[in-house]
Amino acid sequence: MTGIDVSKSYLDVYAGNEIRRYKNEREGWKALVTETEGPYVIEATGIYHIPAARFLWQQRETVYVVSPLQVRRYAQAIMTRNKTDALDARVIVEYATAAKGNLRPWTPLDADLSAIRVLVNYARGTVQQSTANGNRLHTIRFAYPERAEAIVETVKTLRNTGRRLYREALRVGYENPTIAQWIDNMTDVSGIGERVAITVVAYGGNLERFEHAKAFAAYTGLTPMRKQSGDKEGQARISKMGPGALRQAFFIAARVAVIRDERYRNFYERKRGEGKAHLVALTAISRKLAEVAWKKAVGRL
């Protein structure tokens, strides 16, 4: 088994008890395949791991892509104190060996899912910039009112760009029969509109790869995780192991569902009556919506 720690420029590789470094480009990937043996375990690093993982997959190699958070927690569990790229590559192998029964071979998203993820990524970033700049408008209007109009136009441009990118992502989705069915089915769920649905597709990937709804909910990071030590029972918190954008999408859906759907509003009020905090109650609804959305999307409901 070969472990790969990824950066934008290099792959630090642990193979055969040796540490090697390859450029994160096609010639480096070719050398990697020639000089090492699979299966390959790659730590997900933004988008920088994707081209190398895709190349290895195209060479018919078995590839596992693992979560940085899970690897980091494993390193903490075995009390690894130092952190270097070379050491990280070795820890990746050790983690994969320990978790092998729970790992699944990676396959690249198809072209449409890849395009949707990129478009939604940019759309979210643009909308966030628009919101941040809009929140600063009051200071400009107060101190430099004559300059405010230029900022207002910038906010409008960013907002419109974000909307256009979301529409383009939806256009790609609706042109793919399978993805179109997922979106149509998910928008039947309370609180889930097209923007939330396309975000779920963007960060959930191939929804049919999950065996059941609880597996999808676990992927979102909305499932509870409790820490226990001796007689001390720690407070349960969500794992946060999945994409943050995916959790945010279901939180948005939960807020809407509480307002528009009596069932979820009653559930929210019951949780609050039990002494649960506002965010805890919304998290519980988010998790429920994640499971229902997955079942609807893939026809299990």
Buried (B, 14 or more C-beta within 10 A) or exposed (E): BBBBBBBEEBBBBBBEEEBBBBEBBEEBBEBBBEBBEBBBBBBBBEEBBBBBBBBBBEBEBBBBBBBBBBBBEBBEEEEBEEEEBBBBBBBBBBBBEEBEEEBEEBBBBEEBBBBBBBBBBBBBBBBEBBEEBBEEBEEBBEEEEEEBEEBBEBBEEBBEBBBEBBBBBBEBBBEBEBBBBBBBBBBEBBBBEBBBBBBBBBBBBBBEEBEEBBEBBBBBBBBEEEEEEEEEEEEEEBBBBBBEBBBBBBBBBBBBBBEEBEEBBEBBEEBEEEEBEEEBBBBBBBBBBBBBBBBBBBEEB
